[in-house]
Amino acid sequence: MIAARRRALGFAAGTPYPEQPDPKWNRLDAALTAAWSGLTRRPLAPWQRASLARFAAQVEALAPTLADLSAPALRDRADALRAPLVKHGLRPDLAAEAFALAREASRRVLGLRHHTVQLMGGAAMLRGALAEMDTGEGKTITALLPSVAFALAGRPVHVVTVNEYLAARDAGQLRPVLAALGISTGLVVLNDPPEAHAAAYAADVTYCTNKDLVFDYLRDRMALGARRARPRLLVDSLMGGRPAPLMLRGLHVAIVDEADSVLVDEARTPLILSGGDGPAETAEFYAGALDLAAHLEPGQDYRLLPAERSLHLTDQGRARLATLAEGRPGLWAIRRAREELAEQALQARHWYHRGQQYVVAEGRVQIVDEFTGRIMPDRSWERGLHQMVEAKEGVEITGRRSTLSRITYQRFFRRYFHLCGMTGTAAEIADELRAVYALRVLRIPTHHPSRRRNLGLTIHATEDAKWAAIVRNAAEKVVQGRAVLIGTRSVAASHLLGEKLTAAGLAPEVLNAERHEEEAGIIARAGAPGRVTVATNMAGRGTDIKLTPAVREAGGLHVILTEFHESARIDRQLFGRGGRQGDPGTYAAITSLEDDIFTRFVSPSWRASLRTTAQANGGTLPTRLAPLLRRWAQSAAERLNASTRRNTLANDQHQERMLAFSGRGE
């Protein structure tokens, strides 16, 4: 009886506020769900789009009834809608009126009136789907529509973005629109105190990043400890106890922007709340480990696994390590400890490079997010790896941090009662989203026909030839009066290309993790004639490059991809920077066989054969081979990453079961 009552109230077992219980799916469940999604997605798509279009027409039909209302009358209309929405839920006629109110408020405050396709995107999210909308189609104000509907229905909304800049921008832009309808807005700022976070989550609509949101959730659970279950909290309150302060007030509605990045790309590793700095080993200790690792021979003492970016010691390596460690005190005398130290040192030497996985800023090693290109100053690698990299870079060694709590994005976002989102690129992962999150992908048509043109794919035999070709290609477009955006995968590559472009007299602007404060200004200038912008992934999402009339007349923005990513989706995100909202634009991929994806996922013997073929073809792979090689490498990478995500979720579920058995849990 009590359990049924709690479910009716929306409380999962052992939680202090409303959230769904973690579904107990296994791999067979996920496989069957993905298979069903694959079979039904295409046949159902036309019917689903027609249904969304009918709803959009219903919203548009309400526009004349709202256009002449005064500001107070519009607010009164919104207030009058609250009770029916709470009583009847998001019934189509009531949801259409909420959308119409949001549309009219946006027109008055921002001068932006939602197009039909944006109404369709909002309706898709209202129905618990992920709306796939092309880059530049106005996803920010599209998310306003379901936010208003849910907020007026009394359901707290979390609008989740991929970085603090976008969260602040969207909250600032949409706060006056929401206020016109009597809806409050909150913004979670990373370094604000817990009280400020709690105030932000108390608002009707809260803008936050995925990392801030999950860490605040973990902190809530840590604050309560064993007293997290709601009945226990109620008993404590009746007995005069003082409950621990909570920041969130439940997992009701999540609208996830750039959902493919949050729900898939970043789901390969769990989020770990750490604390309590342990004793810091000396710099000499880690330097000694790096020196010892340098005496081990690759191929004999250890084997590198490029695809997984990992390695393992051989039996010969373990024996040699034992000999090298003789006479060293402490951990070196313990077999498992010294082998782990050696493997961490080898990892730091081979797979962690300055300008790629991290930068050194303000005297500290700071991790760079490989998907967004942004610095993550509050993150560190586990099990001494971070300290090993610090020793390699000669900066102050920080203490190891202990794990206090952890959860995966998969398990967290499945706990929302209503999960939805939007992105420009989701078709490739639609089956996984359905299998893991029960989240459908609905493709939304564009407002204007696309005028973006593909100028082809080139794979050069060498990296030097690639850079030379990129400089020539950029120079040609500058002469034409075009603006050029060149995407790189790492900070180091952005600096290298910037130097080559400067030497050619092109005066590029370089945007990467080391210049993140200048992002808005650099992007604002990127659409001018003759402008060449070199950017890591951080410039690829959420910001518009506004073209001048002269650039639009000359052919629009030209985008150059310099290295394929592990997912074709991320390539499409870069290409989508040009040709937005019906603008003209072109894109080209200029890569080399020495790029990371080919060295990791194509065997050395095959690469050697391809290099010979390319050299016989004037230095580039034949046109028929280049797309085949790209698909092969990216398919291998995506299979590996999908497997990693499945294993991450399975391991997290297993660890949670073990912790729950011991009475600790998250």
Legacy VTK file of the C-alpha trace (Angstrom):
# vtk DataFile Version 3.0
C-alpha trace
ASCII
DATASET POLYDATA
POINTS 666 float
0.000 0.000 0.000
2.720 2.473 0.971
4.786 1.610 -2.112
1.762 2.103 -4.380
1.031 5.436 -2.700
4.610 6.568 -3.256
4.477 5.590 -6.940
1.282 7.582 -7.325
3.016 10.576 -5.832
5.906 10.123 -8.226
8.617 9.006 -5.844
10.955 6.190 -6.751
12.091 4.016 -3.897
14.688 5.588 -1.653
14.556 9.088 -3.155
13.850 12.435 -1.490
11.967 13.967 -4.428
10.037 12.926 -7.551
11.950 10.871 -10.093
11.380 7.679 -12.020
12.831 4.417 -10.769
15.853 3.234 -12.707
14.517 0.810 -15.359
15.912 -2.696 -14.995
16.708 -3.282 -18.647
19.209 -5.824 -19.821
21.084 -6.022 -23.103
18.421 -8.204 -24.708
15.753 -5.605 -23.892
17.908 -2.892 -25.436
18.661 -4.960 -28.544
14.990 -5.769 -29.158
13.988 -2.135 -28.632
16.671 -0.942 -31.037
15.620 -3.509 -33.633
11.971 -2.462 -33.380
12.990 1.191 -33.687
14.974 0.435 -36.824
12.015 -1.385 -38.419
9.378 1.241 -37.635
11.241 4.554 -37.790
11.065 5.181 -41.536
7.525 3.827 -42.175
6.070 5.908 -39.344
7.973 9.130 -40.140
5.514 10.602 -42.731
2.538 9.982 -40.458
4.335 11.527 -37.486
5.335 14.630 -39.455
1.769 15.039 -40.699
0.525 14.859 -37.109
3.036 17.522 -36.033
2.013 19.732 -38.950
-1.653 19.494 -37.941
-0.777 20.565 -34.406
1.269 23.494 -35.783
-1.721 24.612 -37.859
-3.867 24.488 -34.709
-1.370 26.811 -32.971
-1.209 29.202 -35.912
-5.009 29.442 -36.009
-4.958 30.941 -32.497
-2.664 33.834 -33.462
-5.462 36.339 -34.337
-7.106 35.846 -30.937
-3.901 36.935 -29.148
-2.477 39.613 -31.415
-4.547 42.518 -30.047
-4.321 41.637 -26.365
-2.551 44.076 -24.073
0.472 42.881 -22.115
-1.572 42.443 -18.880
-4.303 40.642 -20.811
-1.750 38.247 -22.336
-0.426 37.527 -18.855
-3.990 36.951 -17.591
-4.621 34.544 -20.474
-1.544 32.555 -19.466
-2.590 32.531 -15.798
-6.081 31.331 -16.756
-4.546 28.399 -18.640
-2.681 27.057 -15.598
-5.629 25.389 -13.853
-6.908 23.518 -16.952
-3.377 22.299 -17.724
-2.903 21.047 -14.184
-6.316 19.369 -14.210
-6.352 17.870 -17.721
-2.653 17.646 -18.524
-1.192 18.603 -21.870
-4.355 17.959 -23.847
-3.818 18.973 -27.490
-6.130 22.001 -27.406
-4.575 23.264 -24.161
-1.027 22.600 -25.364
-1.793 24.466 -28.605
-2.930 27.499 -26.617
0.252 27.388 -24.498
2.325 27.297 -27.684
0.353 30.182 -29.143
0.977 32.259 -26.006
4.705 31.521 -26.160
4.764 32.403 -29.853
2.994 35.717 -29.297
5.219 36.647 -26.327
8.326 35.871 -28.401
7.027 38.069 -31.236
6.445 40.988 -28.895
9.626 40.744 -26.811
12.206 39.426 -29.280
10.631 40.231 -32.630
10.865 36.489 -33.416
7.710 34.641 -34.366
7.993 30.865 -34.525
7.817 29.327 -37.998
5.719 26.262 -38.711
8.720 23.941 -38.529
9.660 25.345 -35.107
6.127 24.677 -33.873
6.537 21.127 -35.183
9.846 20.764 -33.342
8.279 21.989 -30.120
5.383 19.579 -30.543
7.814 16.680 -31.037
9.486 17.501 -27.722
6.121 17.863 -26.017
5.436 14.282 -27.111
8.650 13.001 -25.549
10.776 12.826 -28.679
14.096 14.189 -29.852
13.560 16.748 -32.623
16.259 16.543 -35.282
16.472 20.083 -36.694
19.202 21.318 -39.010
21.855 23.708 -37.762
20.536 27.280 -37.860
16.847 26.388 -37.630
16.380 28.233 -34.316
16.424 25.460 -31.744
16.788 27.923 -28.846
13.386 29.541 -29.320
11.917 26.172 -30.351
12.697 24.893 -26.843
10.766 27.872 -25.463
7.494 26.309 -26.646
7.471 23.100 -24.549
9.111 25.002 -21.678
6.101 27.322 -21.490
3.600 24.471 -21.791
5.174 22.400 -19.027
5.759 25.418 -16.761
2.129 26.533 -17.030
1.150 22.948 -16.200
3.109 23.261 -12.937
5.955 20.943 -13.938
9.496 22.236 -13.228
11.583 22.338 -16.407
15.348 21.861 -16.782
16.700 23.150 -20.094
20.060 21.405 -20.370
22.839 22.823 -22.559
26.408 21.702 -23.248
28.271 24.680 -21.758
27.913 27.652 -19.420
28.083 30.205 -22.232
25.019 28.778 -23.994
23.083 28.343 -20.748
23.685 31.997 -19.793
22.934 33.211 -23.318
19.658 31.309 -23.603
18.495 32.262 -20.102
19.287 35.909 -20.726
17.544 35.958 -24.090
14.386 34.133 -23.026
13.917 35.425 -19.458
11.840 38.472 -20.548
9.687 36.288 -22.818
8.918 33.886 -19.981
8.350 36.786 -17.585
5.707 38.199 -19.949
3.722 35.023 -19.277
4.347 34.992 -15.518
6.952 32.224 -15.679
10.119 32.514 -13.599
13.604 31.715 -14.936
16.654 30.344 -13.150
20.293 29.989 -14.244
22.761 27.593 -12.599
26.249 29.109 -12.508
29.121 26.706 -11.782
30.907 28.498 -8.949
27.833 29.890 -7.201
27.100 28.580 -3.666
24.546 25.795 -3.125
21.933 28.325 -1.989
22.128 30.057 -5.381
21.786 26.730 -7.176
18.735 25.877 -5.060
17.178 29.245 -5.927
17.811 28.609 -9.624
16.174 25.173 -9.465
13.213 26.669 -7.620
12.292 28.639 -10.758
9.698 27.384 -13.238
12.299 27.003 -16.001
15.959 26.449 -15.118
18.865 26.712 -17.582
21.901 24.635 -16.685
24.685 22.502 -18.145
24.516 18.734 -18.104
27.537 18.451 -15.792
26.305 21.020 -13.257
22.902 19.348 -13.147
24.222 15.832 -12.553
26.772 16.911 -9.967
24.095 18.849 -8.053
21.952 15.696 -8.115
24.829 13.657 -6.687
25.506 16.313 -4.030
21.859 16.136 -2.951
22.132 12.420 -2.479
25.441 12.766 -0.663
23.964 15.412 1.644
21.200 13.072 2.728
23.307 9.931 2.961
21.324 7.053 4.384
18.441 9.399 5.243
17.514 10.072 1.621
14.201 8.164 1.488
11.174 10.459 1.724
9.367 8.593 4.527
12.492 8.918 6.689
12.660 12.632 5.893
9.003 13.082 6.846
9.544 11.258 10.135
12.586 13.429 10.856
10.518 16.542 10.170
7.696 15.409 12.478
10.239 14.695 15.212
11.629 18.206 14.912
14.721 17.190 12.969
16.237 19.534 10.463
16.365 17.978 6.964
19.463 18.436 4.879
19.103 21.270 2.340
18.470 20.053 -1.195
19.199 21.918 -4.400
16.899 20.157 -6.853
13.188 19.547 -6.357
12.788 16.506 -8.546
13.402 15.209 -12.042
10.231 16.289 -13.804
11.020 17.583 -17.312
14.373 17.725 -19.109
14.751 19.444 -22.476
18.261 18.560 -23.662
19.889 20.793 -26.252
22.534 19.129 -28.459
21.121 15.890 -27.122
23.393 13.639 -29.164
26.438 15.159 -27.463
25.000 14.904 -23.948
23.173 11.586 -24.149
25.591 9.680 -26.390
29.030 11.234 -26.902
29.571 12.110 -23.254
27.977 8.906 -21.997
31.154 6.865 -22.464
32.390 7.717 -18.963
30.470 8.081 -15.684
30.311 11.367 -13.817
32.245 11.047 -10.588
31.824 13.359 -7.617
35.153 13.358 -5.828
36.557 15.126 -2.820
38.789 14.871 0.193
42.237 15.411 -1.273
44.438 12.524 -0.278
48.141 12.882 0.437
50.077 14.100 -2.586
52.959 11.920 -3.649
56.125 13.833 -4.424
56.993 15.026 -7.902
60.063 12.779 -7.679
57.820 9.738 -7.126
55.875 10.303 -10.360
58.984 11.423 -12.245
60.602 8.154 -11.180
57.630 6.228 -12.569
57.911 8.071 -15.884
61.644 7.387 -16.000
61.156 3.711 -15.237
58.453 3.436 -17.930
60.873 4.932 -20.450
63.109 1.873 -19.992
60.333 -0.488 -21.115
60.331 -1.468 -24.787
57.105 -1.172 -26.813
56.125 -4.404 -28.508
58.208 -6.463 -26.087
57.461 -5.193 -22.589
54.031 -3.752 -23.405
51.587 -3.659 -26.282
49.808 -0.518 -27.457
46.130 -0.738 -28.440
45.547 2.391 -30.579
41.827 1.900 -31.183
41.069 1.776 -27.434
43.852 4.233 -26.533
45.089 1.737 -23.988
47.968 -0.676 -23.406
48.903 -3.700 -21.358
52.097 -5.125 -19.954
53.373 -8.417 -21.312
54.760 -11.196 -19.116
58.236 -10.089 -20.171
57.355 -6.514 -19.235
56.160 -7.520 -15.788
59.379 -9.410 -15.169
61.485 -6.515 -16.425
59.492 -4.089 -14.305
60.171 -6.195 -11.217
63.894 -6.081 -11.959
63.878 -2.316 -12.565
61.942 -1.723 -9.316
64.373 -3.653 -7.127
65.589 -1.536 -4.266
62.816 1.065 -4.656
60.829 1.579 -1.432
57.100 1.674 -0.732
54.627 0.876 -3.502
57.338 -0.362 -5.843
57.705 -3.488 -3.718
54.042 -4.412 -4.276
53.522 -6.152 -7.610
50.032 -4.858 -8.443
50.871 -1.325 -7.319
54.047 -1.038 -9.390
52.363 -2.481 -12.471
49.520 0.021 -12.175
52.006 2.868 -11.723
53.954 1.743 -14.782
50.803 1.485 -16.887
49.704 4.964 -15.809
53.125 6.347 -16.699
52.977 4.667 -20.111
49.453 6.022 -20.653
50.694 9.529 -19.863
53.587 9.127 -22.302
51.689 7.615 -25.228
48.042 8.695 -25.127
47.895 12.017 -23.272
49.386 14.940 -25.159
49.453 18.657 -24.448
47.218 20.523 -26.860
45.068 17.453 -27.450
43.707 15.861 -24.283
44.727 18.761 -22.053
46.327 22.192 -21.864
48.541 23.733 -19.206
46.944 26.958 -17.985
47.477 28.949 -14.797
50.150 26.463 -13.787
47.745 23.510 -13.845
46.952 20.613 -16.132
43.395 21.241 -17.327
41.434 18.646 -19.282
39.991 19.592 -22.665
36.601 18.098 -23.511
37.188 16.223 -26.760
33.600 16.778 -27.923
33.229 20.504 -27.229
36.864 21.656 -27.277
36.348 23.458 -23.973
38.426 23.358 -20.802
36.952 21.424 -17.855
38.773 23.060 -14.920
36.900 21.044 -12.295
37.717 17.623 -13.752
40.662 15.293 -13.183
41.659 11.813 -14.315
41.459 8.926 -11.875
43.886 6.575 -10.168
46.957 8.774 -10.321
46.867 9.407 -14.066
46.275 13.135 -13.547
49.261 13.359 -11.220
51.399 11.448 -13.722
50.547 13.985 -16.441
51.312 16.827 -14.017
54.745 15.299 -13.386
55.319 14.963 -17.125
54.524 18.673 -17.550
56.572 19.762 -14.533
53.712 21.511 -12.713
52.718 21.231 -9.052
51.451 17.773 -8.121
47.930 17.758 -6.719
46.625 15.186 -4.262
44.627 12.218 -5.411
40.876 12.599 -4.886
38.593 9.870 -3.570
35.308 8.941 -5.249
32.292 10.059 -3.202
29.503 9.262 -5.644
29.038 8.429 -9.316
26.389 7.916 -11.971
26.223 7.621 -15.756
24.272 9.977 -17.980
22.242 6.979 -19.127
20.985 6.168 -15.637
20.476 9.795 -14.665
18.417 11.018 -17.613
16.233 7.901 -17.623
14.979 9.032 -14.213
13.131 12.051 -15.650
9.386 11.686 -15.989
9.558 13.524 -19.310
12.771 13.470 -21.329
13.011 15.188 -24.697
15.507 17.230 -26.649
16.808 18.540 -29.933
19.899 18.347 -32.072
20.995 18.742 -35.655
22.433 15.243 -35.918
20.675 12.193 -34.514
19.736 9.898 -37.401
22.843 7.733 -36.976
22.119 7.025 -33.306
18.317 6.869 -33.373
18.223 3.173 -32.471
20.574 3.639 -29.516
18.548 6.583 -28.195
15.396 4.488 -28.370
17.042 1.478 -26.753
18.732 3.340 -23.884
16.412 6.294 -23.198
13.108 5.237 -24.852
13.561 8.422 -26.872
12.207 8.604 -30.435
13.905 10.717 -33.091
11.593 12.822 -35.264
13.105 14.569 -38.261
11.796 18.145 -38.695
11.896 19.714 -42.189
13.854 22.927 -42.790
12.183 26.332 -43.050
14.054 27.153 -46.271
15.478 24.686 -48.821
19.180 24.050 -48.215
21.673 25.687 -50.617
24.722 24.064 -49.028
27.018 22.373 -51.577
29.531 19.577 -51.044
32.840 20.269 -52.813
34.190 16.804 -52.158
36.512 14.711 -50.031
40.271 14.462 -50.437
42.609 12.134 -48.527
46.295 12.991 -48.968
49.162 10.575 -48.459
50.883 12.800 -45.858
49.908 15.355 -43.257
52.238 18.003 -44.736
50.479 17.689 -48.094
47.130 18.050 -46.315
48.076 21.307 -44.591
49.431 22.751 -47.839
46.192 21.897 -49.649
44.095 23.461 -46.889
46.058 26.713 -47.067
45.627 26.818 -50.871
41.893 26.110 -50.594
41.380 28.821 -47.987
43.366 31.347 -50.027
41.209 30.668 -53.091
38.012 31.409 -51.158
39.461 34.567 -49.596
40.248 35.914 -53.074
36.589 35.310 -53.966
35.463 37.455 -51.016
34.172 34.472 -49.040
34.470 33.817 -45.294
36.216 30.567 -44.317
35.790 28.359 -41.230
38.351 25.579 -40.743
37.684 22.888 -38.149
40.472 21.070 -36.298
40.285 18.283 -33.717
42.833 19.596 -31.220
44.330 22.753 -29.775
47.750 21.757 -31.123
46.405 21.323 -34.660
44.654 24.702 -34.499
47.943 26.415 -33.563
49.884 24.587 -36.273
47.390 25.501 -38.973
47.195 29.065 -37.697
50.949 29.416 -38.166
50.798 28.024 -41.704
47.945 30.345 -42.673
49.769 33.323 -41.178
52.887 32.434 -43.163
50.717 32.501 -46.294
49.495 36.004 -45.432
45.910 35.061 -44.518
45.794 36.465 -40.917
43.545 33.820 -39.326
41.731 34.022 -35.998
42.252 30.886 -33.895
39.513 29.808 -31.502
40.278 27.006 -29.060
40.173 26.126 -25.372
42.962 28.629 -24.642
40.853 31.513 -25.998
37.402 30.513 -24.819
36.730 33.960 -23.309
36.977 35.456 -26.797
34.560 33.005 -28.410
31.616 35.372 -28.897
33.775 38.089 -30.468
35.601 35.701 -32.804
32.342 34.126 -33.978
30.785 37.572 -34.481
33.606 38.472 -36.904
33.729 35.104 -38.663
31.188 36.010 -41.368
33.073 38.991 -42.815
34.694 38.986 -46.301
38.174 37.448 -46.336
37.915 36.288 -42.724
39.582 32.941 -41.957
38.630 31.337 -38.632
40.355 28.210 -37.336
38.359 26.510 -34.592
38.189 23.357 -32.548
34.793 21.821 -31.788
33.911 24.614 -29.383
32.814 26.823 -32.295
30.732 24.053 -33.803
27.579 24.177 -31.685
25.008 26.637 -30.495
26.366 29.845 -32.029
25.466 31.480 -35.339
28.020 32.860 -37.780
26.233 35.889 -39.238
27.193 36.526 -42.866
27.607 40.026 -44.247
25.654 40.787 -47.458
28.934 40.820 -49.393
29.851 37.316 -48.229
26.360 36.044 -48.974
26.598 37.488 -52.460
30.046 35.931 -52.979
28.800 32.416 -52.131
28.522 32.311 -48.353
30.652 30.603 -45.721
33.117 27.952 -46.866
33.787 25.209 -44.294
36.876 22.995 -44.365
37.138 19.816 -42.311
40.775 18.896 -41.638
40.321 15.557 -39.878
37.418 13.161 -39.629
35.944 12.622 -36.188
35.077 9.242 -34.746
31.440 9.957 -35.521
30.111 11.195 -38.858
27.574 13.197 -36.831
30.283 15.545 -35.584
31.509 16.061 -39.136
27.973 17.004 -40.149
27.808 19.498 -37.293
30.854 21.291 -38.671
29.556 21.248 -42.242
26.270 22.648 -40.951
27.959 25.897 -39.925
27.613 27.017 -43.547
24.429 27.285 -45.600
22.169 28.032 -42.644
18.557 29.177 -43.039
18.746 29.045 -46.815
22.052 30.920 -47.079
24.503 29.807 -49.755
27.521 27.854 -48.520
30.027 25.161 -49.398
32.090 22.593 -47.545
35.017 20.311 -48.244
36.956 17.632 -46.360
40.743 17.777 -46.788
42.407 15.038 -44.741
45.383 12.657 -44.736
46.228 9.025 -44.113
48.291 10.168 -41.114
45.217 11.490 -39.293
44.320 9.968 -35.931
41.248 8.052 -37.065
43.193 6.213 -39.767
46.236 5.458 -37.601
43.945 4.036 -34.902
41.426 2.079 -36.944
43.281 1.086 -40.125
46.066 -1.491 -39.900
49.649 -0.366 -40.651
49.923 -2.740 -43.611
46.713 -1.442 -45.159
47.797 2.178 -44.622
51.122 1.441 -46.323
49.278 0.002 -49.313
46.937 2.996 -49.435
49.900 5.391 -49.223
51.477 3.701 -52.242
48.176 3.984 -54.118
47.860 7.667 -53.215
51.399 8.497 -54.320
50.776 6.778 -57.650
47.616 8.918 -57.990
49.362 12.272 -57.606
49.452 12.286 -53.788
45.777 11.655 -53.000
43.601 8.561 -52.786
41.467 7.866 -55.867
37.989 9.369 -55.649
36.306 5.972 -55.404
38.456 4.853 -52.438
38.334 7.937 -50.199
34.667 7.686 -49.052
34.984 3.929 -48.577
37.995 4.364 -46.288
36.242 7.074 -44.319
33.163 4.892 -43.768
35.301 1.934 -42.749
37.265 3.882 -40.146
34.279 5.744 -38.713
32.181 2.586 -38.540
34.945 0.859 -36.579
35.218 3.840 -34.232
31.471 4.075 -33.706
31.188 0.340 -32.979
33.930 0.652 -30.370
32.334 3.713 -28.778
28.900 2.103 -28.700
30.411 -0.928 -26.988
32.156 1.361 -24.489
28.858 3.070 -23.670
27.108 -0.266 -23.167
29.877 -1.459 -20.885
29.875 1.823 -18.955
26.159 1.486 -18.259
26.447 -2.204 -17.368
29.377 -1.561 -15.014
27.565 1.342 -13.375
24.464 -0.776 -12.811
26.590 -3.595 -11.392
28.446 -1.215 -9.070
25.179 0.300 -7.877
23.822 -3.158 -7.059
26.960 -3.937 -5.057
26.787 -0.630 -3.198
23.083 -1.061 -2.530
23.774 -4.524 -1.114
26.287 -2.978 1.282
23.809 -0.234 2.173
25.720 2.629 0.566
24.208 3.206 -2.919
24.955 6.354 -4.866
LINES 1 667
666 0 1 2 3 4 5 6 7 8 9 10 11 12 13 14 15 16 17 18 19 20 21 22 23 24 25 26 27 28 29 30 31 32 33 34 35 36 37 38 39 40 41 42 43 44 45 46 47 48 49 50 51 52 53 54 55 56 57 58 59 60 61 62 63 64 65 66 67 68 69 70 71 72 73 74 75 76 77 78 79 80 81 82 83 84 85 86 87 88 89 90 91 92 93 94 95 96 97 98 99 100 101 102 103 104 105 106 107 108 109 110 111 112 113 114 115 116 117 118 119 120 121 122 123 124 125 126 127 128 129 130 131 132 133 134 135 136 137 138 139 140 141 142 143 144 145 146 147 148 149 150 151 152 153 154 155 156 157 158 159 160 161 162 163 164 165 166 167 168 169 170 171 172 173 174 175 176 177 178 179 180 181 182 183 184 185 186 187 188 189 190 191 192 193 194 195 196 197 198 199 200 201 202 203 204 205 206 207 208 209 210 211 212 213 214 215 216 217 218 219 220 221 222 223 224 225 226 227 228 229 230 231 232 233 234 235 236 237 238 239 240 241 242 243 244 245 246 247 248 249 250 251 252 253 254 255 256 257 258 259 260 261 262 263 264 265 266 267 268 269 270 271 272 273 274 275 276 277 278 279 280 281 282 283 284 285 286 287 288 289 290 291 292 293 294 295 296 297 298 299 300 301 302 303 304 305 306 307 308 309 310 311 312 313 314 315 316 317 318 319 320 321 322 323 324 325 326 327 328 329 330 331 332 333 334 335 336 337 338 339 340 341 342 343 344 345 346 347 348 349 350 351 352 353 354 355 356 357 358 359 360 361 362 363 364 365 366 367 368 369 370 371 372 373 374 375 376 377 378 379 380 381 382 383 384 385 386 387 388 389 390 391 392 393 394 395 396 397 398 399 400 401 402 403 404 405 406 407 408 409 410 411 412 413 414 415 416 417 418 419 420 421 422 423 424 425 426 427 428 429 430 431 432 433 434 435 436 437 438 439 440 441 442 443 444 445 446 447 448 449 450 451 452 453 454 455 456 457 458 459 460 461 462 463 464 465 466 467 468 469 470 471 472 473 474 475 476 477 478 479 480 481 482 483 484 485 486 487 488 489 490 491 492 493 494 495 496 497 498 499 500 501 502 503 504 505 506 507 508 509 510 511 512 513 514 515 516 517 518 519 520 521 522 523 524 525 526 527 528 529 530 531 532 533 534 535 536 537 538 539 540 541 542 543 544 545 546 547 548 549 550 551 552 553 554 555 556 557 558 559 560 561 562 563 564 565 566 567 568 569 570 571 572 573 574 575 576 577 578 579 580 581 582 583 584 585 586 587 588 589 590 591 592 593 594 595 596 597 598 599 600 601 602 603 604 605 606 607 608 609 610 611 612 613 614 615 616 617 618 619 620 621 622 623 624 625 626 627 628 629 630 631 632 633 634 635 636 637 638 639 640 641 642 643 644 645 646 647 648 649 650 651 652 653 654 655 656 657 658 659 660 661 662 663 664 665
